Amino acid sequence: MNLKERAKKLKYDIPAVFIALRDKETPLIAKILAGITIAYVLSPIDLIPDFIPVLGYLDDVIILPFLIALTIRMIPSDVFDKCRINAEGLWIDGKPKKWYLALPIVAIWLIVLFLIIKIFLL
């Protein structure tokens, strides 16, 4: 699977995780892991500080996808498949049905933009 296919899959997996967290069949450990993932994303503290060139951002590029993948693995496959189908219904022609569903994607792009600007200003 190439990078473009993974990015497209991630577009449906992140909303599917959100839907799965509201599902009663999702185990508590998956919900806790999703909370840890969100806390890591929002935390100003990283395992490797961002001011260290390259390595500072490399931990975000490695750890964040790992945490998302681990959260998905903790959700039973039948529950996640059902949630993924529901998440696909949130999109029309590659765009969210409702404007507020685009907010997580906008937030991710803002974080990426912030990190890029921070790299070049140091």
MARTORRO-556265 format. One record per atom (N, C-alpha, C, O, CB): residue in three letters; x, y, z. Coordinates in steps of 0.1 Angstrom, whole numbers, padded with zeros to 4 digits, always signed. Glycine has a CB too. Example, Ala and Ser with C-alpha at 12.3 -4.5 7.8 and 13.67 -1.06 7.14 Angstrom:
<sites>
ALA+0132-0057+0078;ALA+0123-0045+0078;ALA+0132-0033+0078;ALA+0142-0033+0085;ALA+0113-0045+0090;SER+0128-0022+0071;SER+0137-0011+0071;SER+0129+0000+0079;SER+0134+0011+0080;SER+0141-0006+0057;
</sites>
This chain:
<sites>
MET+0009-0012+0000;MET+0000+0000+0000;MET+0009+0012+0000;MET+0018+0014+0009;MET-0010+0000+0012;ASN+0007+0021-0010;ASN+0015+0033-0011;ASN+0010+0044-0001;ASN+0000+0043+0005;ASN+0016+0038-0025;LEU+0017+0055+0000;LEU+0014+0066+0009;LEU+0001+0072+0006;LEU-0007+0076+0015;LEU+0025+0076+0008;LYS-0003+0074-0007;LYS-0015+0080-0011;LYS-0027+0071-0006;LYS-0037+0076-0001;LYS-0016+0082-0026;GLU-0026+0058-0008;GLU-0036+0049-0004;GLU-0038+0049+0012;GLU-0049+0048+0017;GLU-0033+0034-0009;ARG-0026+0049+0019;ARG-0027+0050+0033;ARG-0034+0063+0038;ARG-0042+0063+0048;ARG-0013+0049+0039;ALA-0031+0074+0032;ALA-0037+0087+0035;ALA-0052+0086+0033;ALA-0060+0091+0041;ALA-0030+0098+0028;LYS-0056+0080+0022;LYS-0070+0079+0019;LYS-0077+0070+0029;LYS-0088+0073+0034;LYS-0072+0074+0005;LYS-0070+0059+0033;LYS-0076+0050+0043;LYS-0077+0057+0057;LYS-0087+0056+0064;LYS-0067+0038+0044;LEU-0067+0065+0060;LEU-0067+0072+0073;LEU-0078+0083+0073;LEU-0083+0085+0084;LEU-0054+0080+0074;LYS-0082+0088+0062;LYS-0093+0097+0061;LYS-0106+0091+0066;LYS-0115+0098+0072;LYS-0095+0103+0047;TYR-0108+0078+0064;TYR-0119+0071+0069;TYR-0117+0064+0083;TYR-0126+0062+0091;TYR-0124+0060+0059;ASP-0104+0061+0086;ASP-0102+0054+0099;ASP-0103+0063+0111;ASP-0108+0059+0121;ASP-0088+0048+0098;ILE-0099+0076+0110;ILE-0099+0085+0121;ILE-0114+0087+0125;ILE-0117+0087+0137;ILE-0092+0098+0118;PRO-0123+0091+0116;PRO-0137+0092+0119;PRO-0143+0079+0124;PRO-0152+0079+0133;PRO-0145+0097+0108;ALA-0138+0068+0119;ALA-0143+0054+0123;ALA-0139+0052+0138;ALA-0147+0046+0145;ALA-0138+0043+0114;VAL-0127+0056+0142;VAL-0123+0055+0156;VAL-0132+0063+0164;VAL-0136+0058+0175;VAL-0108+0059+0157;PHE-0135+0075+0160;PHE-0144+0084+0168;PHE-0157+0077+0170;PHE-0163+0078+0180;PHE-0145+0098+0161;ILE-0163+0072+0159;ILE-0176+0065+0160;ILE-0175+0053+0169;ILE-0184+0050+0176;ILE-0180+0061+0145;ALA-0164+0045+0168;ALA-0162+0033+0176;ALA-0161+0036+0191;ALA-0165+0028+0199;ALA-0149+0026+0172;LEU-0156+0048+0194;LEU-0155+0052+0208;LEU-0168+0054+0215;LEU-0170+0052+0227;LEU-0146+0064+0210;ARG-0178+0057+0207;ARG-0192+0058+0212;ARG-0199+0045+0212;ARG-0210+0045+0217;ARG-0199+0069+0204;ASP-0194+0035+0206;ASP-0200+0022+0205;ASP-0198+0014+0218;ASP-0187+0014+0224;ASP-0195+0014+0193;LYS-0209+0008+0223;LYS-0209+0001+0235;LYS-0200-0012+0234;LYS-0196-0017+0245;LYS-0223-0003+0240;GLU-0198-0017+0222;GLU-0191-0029+0221;GLU-0176-0027+0220;GLU-0168-0036+0221;GLU-0195-0036+0208;THR-0171-0014+0220;THR-0157-0011+0220;THR-0152-0013+0234;THR-0157-0008+0244;THR-0155+0003+0215;PRO-0141-0021+0235;PRO-0135-0023+0249;PRO-0130-0011+0255;PRO-0126-0001+0248;PRO-0124-0034+0247;LEU-0130-0011+0268;LEU-0125+0001+0276;LEU-0110+0004+0273;LEU-0107+0016+0272;LEU-0126-0002+0291;ILE-0102-0006+0271;ILE-0088-0004+0268;ILE-0086+0004+0255;ILE-0077+0013+0254;ILE-0080-0017+0266;ALA-0094+0002+0245;ALA-0094+0010+0232;ALA-0098+0024+0235;ALA-0091+0033+0230;ALA-0103+0003+0222;LYS-0108+0026+0243;LYS-0112+0040+0247;LYS-0101+0047+0254;LYS-0098+0059+0252;LYS-0125+0040+0255;ILE-0094+0040+0264;ILE-0083+0046+0271;ILE-0072+0049+0262;ILE-0066+0060+0263;ILE-0079+0037+0283;LEU-0068+0040+0253;LEU-0057+0043+0244;LEU-0060+0054+0234;LEU-0051+0062+0231;LEU-0055+0030+0235;ALA-0073+0056+0230;ALA-0077+0067+0222;ALA-0075+0080+0230;ALA-0071+0090+0224;ALA-0091+0066+0217;GLY-0078+0080+0243;GLY-0077+0091+0251;GLY-0062+0095+0253;GLY-0058+0107+0252;GLY-0083+0089+0265;ILE-0053+0085+0254;ILE-0039+0087+0255;ILE-0034+0093+0242;ILE-0025+0102+0242;ILE-0031+0074+0258;THR-0039+0088+0231;THR-0035+0094+0217;THR-0038+0108+0216;THR-0030+0117+0212;THR-0041+0086+0206;ILE-0051+0112+0220;ILE-0055+0125+0219;ILE-0047+0134+0229;ILE-0043+0145+0225;ILE-0070+0126+0223;ALA-0044+0129+0241;ALA-0036+0137+0251;ALA-0022+0139+0245;ALA-0017+0150+0247;ALA-0036+0129+0264;TYR-0017+0129+0238;TYR-0003+0131+0233;TYR-0003+0141+0222;TYR+0006+0149+0221;TYR+0002+0117+0227;VAL-0013+0141+0214;VAL-0014+0151+0203;VAL-0015+0165+0208;VAL-0009+0175+0204;VAL-0026+0148+0194;LEU-0023+0167+0219;LEU-0026+0180+0224;LEU-0016+0185+0234;LEU-0015+0196+0238;LEU-0040+0180+0231;SER-0007+0175+0239;SER+0002+0179+0249;SER+0014+0187+0244;SER+0019+0184+0233;SER+0008+0166+0256;PRO+0018+0197+0251;PRO+0030+0204+0246;PRO+0043+0197+0250;PRO+0054+0201+0245;PRO+0030+0218+0253;ILE+0042+0186+0257;ILE+0054+0178+0261;ILE+0055+0166+0252;ILE+0046+0159+0250;ILE+0053+0174+0276;ASP+0067+0165+0245;ASP+0070+0154+0236;ASP+0080+0145+0243;ASP+0088+0149+0252;ASP+0074+0158+0222;LEU+0081+0132+0238;LEU+0092+0124+0243;LEU+0106+0129+0239;LEU+0115+0129+0246;LEU+0090+0109+0237;ILE+0107+0134+0226;ILE+0119+0141+0222;ILE+0115+0155+0219;ILE+0106+0158+0210;ILE+0125+0134+0209;PRO+0121+0165+0226;PRO+0117+0179+0224;PRO+0118+0183+0209;PRO+0127+0179+0202;PRO+0125+0188+0232;ASP+0108+0192+0205;ASP+0107+0196+0191;ASP+0119+0205+0187;ASP+0122+0206+0175;ASP+0095+0204+0188;PHE+0126+0211+0196;PHE+0137+0220+0192;PHE+0150+0212+0188;PHE+0159+0218+0182;PHE+0141+0229+0204;ILE+0150+0199+0189;ILE+0161+0190+0184;ILE+0158+0188+0169;ILE+0148+0182+0166;ILE+0162+0177+0192;PRO+0167+0193+0161;PRO+0165+0192+0146;PRO+0161+0177+0142;PRO+0168+0168+0147;PRO+0177+0197+0139;VAL+0152+0176+0133;VAL+0147+0164+0127;VAL+0141+0154+0137;VAL+0130+0150+0136;VAL+0159+0157+0120;LEU+0149+0150+0147;LEU+0145+0140+0157;LEU+0133+0145+0165;LEU+0124+0137+0169;LEU+0156+0136+0167;GLY+0132+0158+0167;GLY+0121+0163+0175;GLY+0107+0161+0168;GLY+0097+0159+0175;GLY+0123+0178+0177;TYR+0107+0162+0155;TYR+0095+0160+0148;TYR+0093+0145+0144;TYR+0082+0141+0141;TYR+0094+0169+0136;LEU+0104+0138+0143;LEU+0103+0124+0139;LEU+0095+0116+0149;LEU+0088+0106+0145;LEU+0117+0118+0138;ASP+0096+0119+0162;ASP+0088+0111+0172;ASP+0073+0113+0170;ASP+0066+0104+0171;ASP+0092+0116+0186;ASP+0069+0125+0165;ASP+0055+0128+0162;ASP+0051+0120+0150;ASP+0040+0114+0149;ASP+0052+0142+0160;VAL+0060+0119+0140;VAL+0056+0112+0128;VAL+0056+0097+0130;VAL+0049+0089+0123;VAL+0067+0115+0117;ILE+0063+0092+0140;ILE+0063+0077+0143;ILE+0053+0073+0153;ILE+0046+0064+0152;ILE+0077+0073+0147;ILE+0053+0081+0165;ILE+0045+0077+0176;ILE+0030+0079+0173;ILE+0022+0070+0177;ILE+0049+0085+0188;LEU+0026+0090+0167;LEU+0012+0092+0165;LEU+0006+0082+0156;LEU-0005+0076+0160;LEU+0010+0106+0159;PRO+0011+0078+0145;PRO+0005+0068+0137;PRO+0005+0054+0144;PRO-0004+0046+0142;PRO+0012+0066+0123;PHE+0016+0052+0152;PHE+0016+0039+0160;PHE+0005+0039+0170;PHE-0002+0029+0171;PHE+0030+0038+0167;LEU+0002+0050+0177;LEU-0009+0050+0187;LEU-0022+0049+0180;LEU-0031+0042+0185;LEU-0008+0063+0194;ILE-0024+0055+0168;ILE-0037+0053+0161;ILE-0039+0039+0156;ILE-0049+0033+0158;ILE-0037+0063+0149;ALA-0028+0033+0151;ALA-0029+0019+0147;ALA-0031+0009+0158;ALA-0039+0000+0157;ALA-0016+0015+0139;LEU-0025+0012+0170;LEU-0027+0004+0182;LEU-0042+0005+0187;LEU-0048-0005+0191;LEU-0017+0007+0193;THR-0047+0017+0186;THR-0061+0019+0190;THR-0070+0011+0181;THR-0080+0005+0186;THR-0064+0034+0190;ILE-0068+0012+0168;ILE-0076+0004+0159;ILE-0075-0011+0161;ILE-0085-0018+0160;ILE-0072+0008+0144;ARG-0063-0016+0164;ARG-0062-0030+0167;ARG-0069-0034+0180;ARG-0073-0046+0181;ARG-0047-0034+0168;MET-0071-0025+0189;MET-0077-0029+0202;MET-0093-0029+0200;MET-0100-0035+0208;MET-0074-0018+0212;ILE-0098-0023+0189;ILE-0112-0024+0186;ILE-0115-0037+0179;ILE-0108-0039+0169;ILE-0117-0011+0178;PRO-0125-0045+0183;PRO-0128-0057+0176;PRO-0130-0054+0161;PRO-0137-0044+0158;PRO-0140-0064+0182;SER-0125-0063+0152;SER-0126-0060+0138;SER-0140-0059+0133;SER-0143-0050+0124;SER-0119-0071+0130;ASP-0150-0066+0138;ASP-0164-0065+0133;ASP-0170-0051+0137;ASP-0177-0045+0130;ASP-0172-0076+0139;VAL-0166-0047+0149;VAL-0171-0033+0154;VAL-0165-0022+0145;VAL-0171-0013+0141;VAL-0168-0031+0169;PHE-0151-0024+0143;PHE-0144-0013+0135;PHE-0149-0013+0121;PHE-0150-0002+0115;PHE-0129-0015+0136;ASP-0152-0025+0115;ASP-0157-0025+0101;ASP-0170-0018+0100;ASP-0173-0011+0090;ASP-0158-0040+0096;LYS-0179-0021+0110;LYS-0192-0014+0110;LYS-0190+0001+0111;LYS-0197+0009+0104;LYS-0200-0019+0122;CYS-0181+0005+0120;CYS-0178+0020+0122;CYS-0172+0026+0109;CYS-0175+0037+0106;CYS-0169+0022+0134;ARG-0163+0018+0102;ARG-0157+0023+0090;ARG-0167+0026+0079;ARG-0167+0035+0072;ARG-0146+0013+0085;ILE-0177+0016+0078;ILE-0188+0018+0069;ILE-0196+0031+0072;ILE-0200+0038+0063;ILE-0197+0006+0068;ASN-0199+0033+0085;ASN-0206+0045+0089;ASN-0198+0057+0086;ASN-0203+0068+0082;ASN-0209+0044+0104;ALA-0184+0057+0088;ALA-0176+0068+0085;ALA-0175+0071+0070;ALA-0175+0083+0066;ALA-0162+0065+0090;GLU-0176+0061+0061;GLU-0176+0063+0047;GLU-0189+0071+0043;GLU-0189+0078+0033;GLU-0175+0050+0039;GLY-0200+0069+0050;GLY-0212+0076+0047;GLY-0212+0090+0051;GLY-0221+0098+0047;GLY-0223+0069+0055;LEU-0201+0095+0058;LEU-0200+0109+0062;LEU-0194+0117+0050;LEU-0193+0129+0051;LEU-0191+0110+0074;TRP-0189+0111+0040;TRP-0182+0117+0029;TRP-0190+0117+0016;TRP-0197+0107+0013;TRP-0168+0111+0026;ILE-0190+0128+0008;ILE-0196+0128-0005;ILE-0185+0134-0015;ILE-0181+0145-0013;ILE-0209+0137-0005;ASP-0182+0126-0025;ASP-0172+0130-0034;ASP-0159+0135-0028;ASP-0153+0145-0032;ASP-0177+0141-0043;GLY-0154+0128-0017;GLY-0142+0131-0011;GLY-0143+0143-0001;GLY-0133+0148+0004;GLY-0132+0134-0021;LYS-0155+0148+0001;LYS-0157+0160+0010;LYS-0167+0156+0021;LYS-0176+0148+0018;LYS-0162+0172+0002;PRO-0165+0162+0033;PRO-0175+0158+0043;PRO-0189+0163+0040;PRO-0191+0173+0034;PRO-0170+0164+0056;LYS-0199+0155+0044;LYS-0213+0159+0042;LYS-0216+0172+0050;LYS-0223+0181+0044;LYS-0222+0148+0047;LYS-0211+0173+0062;LYS-0214+0184+0070;LYS-0201+0192+0072;LYS-0190+0185+0074;LYS-0221+0180+0083;TRP-0201+0205+0072;TRP-0189+0213+0073;TRP-0181+0210+0086;TRP-0169+0210+0085;TRP-0192+0227+0072;TYR-0187+0208+0097;TYR-0180+0206+0110;TYR-0173+0193+0110;TYR-0164+0191+0119;TYR-0190+0207+0121;LEU-0176+0184+0101;LEU-0168+0171+0100;LEU-0154+0173+0095;LEU-0146+0165+0096;LEU-0176+0161+0092;ALA-0152+0185+0088;ALA-0139+0188+0083;ALA-0130+0194+0093;ALA-0118+0195+0091;ALA-0141+0198+0071;LEU-0135+0197+0105;LEU-0127+0203+0115;LEU-0115+0195+0120;LEU-0104+0201+0121;LEU-0135+0206+0127;PRO-0116+0182+0122;PRO-0104+0174+0125;PRO-0093+0175+0114;PRO-0081+0176+0117;PRO-0107+0160+0128;ILE-0097+0175+0102;ILE-0088+0175+0091;ILE-0081+0189+0090;ILE-0069+0190+0088;ILE-0095+0172+0077;VAL-0089+0199+0092;VAL-0084+0213+0093;VAL-0074+0214+0104;VAL-0063+0220+0103;VAL-0095+0224+0094;ALA-0077+0208+0116;ALA-0068+0209+0127;ALA-0055+0202+0124;ALA-0045+0207+0128;ALA-0075+0202+0139;ILE-0056+0190+0118;ILE-0043+0183+0114;ILE-0035+0192+0105;ILE-0023+0193+0107;ILE-0046+0170+0107;TRP-0041+0198+0095;TRP-0033+0207+0086;TRP-0027+0219+0093;TRP-0016+0223+0090;TRP-0042+0211+0074;LEU-0035+0224+0102;LEU-0030+0236+0110;LEU-0018+0232+0118;LEU-0008+0239+0120;LEU-0041+0242+0119;ILE-0018+0220+0124;ILE-0007+0215+0132;ILE+0005+0212+0123;ILE+0016+0216+0127;ILE-0011+0201+0139;VAL+0003+0206+0111;VAL+0014+0204+0102;VAL+0020+0218+0098;VAL+0032+0219+0097;VAL+0009+0196+0090;LEU+0011+0227+0094;LEU+0016+0241+0090;LEU+0024+0247+0102;LEU+0035+0253+0099;LEU+0004+0249+0086;PHE+0019+0246+0114;PHE+0026+0252+0125;PHE+0040+0245+0127;PHE+0050+0252+0129;PHE+0018+0250+0138;LEU+0041+0232+0126;LEU+0053+0225+0127;LEU+0063+0229+0116;LEU+0075+0231+0119;LEU+0051+0210+0127;ILE+0058+0231+0104;ILE+0067+0235+0093;ILE+0072+0249+0095;ILE+0084+0252+0093;ILE+0059+0235+0080;ILE+0064+0258+0099;ILE+0068+0272+0102;ILE+0078+0272+0114;ILE+0088+0279+0113;ILE+0056+0281+0105;LYS+0075+0264+0124;LYS+0084+0264+0135;LYS+0098+0259+0132;LYS+0108+0263+0137;LYS+0078+0255+0146;ILE+0098+0249+0122;ILE+0111+0244+0118;ILE+0119+0255+0111;ILE+0131+0256+0113;ILE+0109+0232+0108;PHE+0113+0262+0102;PHE+0120+0272+0094;PHE+0123+0285+0102;PHE+0132+0292+0098;PHE+0113+0276+0082;LEU+0117+0287+0113;LEU+0119+0299+0121;LEU+0130+0297+0132;LEU+0135+0306+0138;LEU+0107+0304+0128;LEU+0134+0284+0134;LEU+0144+0281+0144;LEU+0158+0283+0138;LEU+0168+0281+0145;LEU+0143+0267+0149;
</sites>
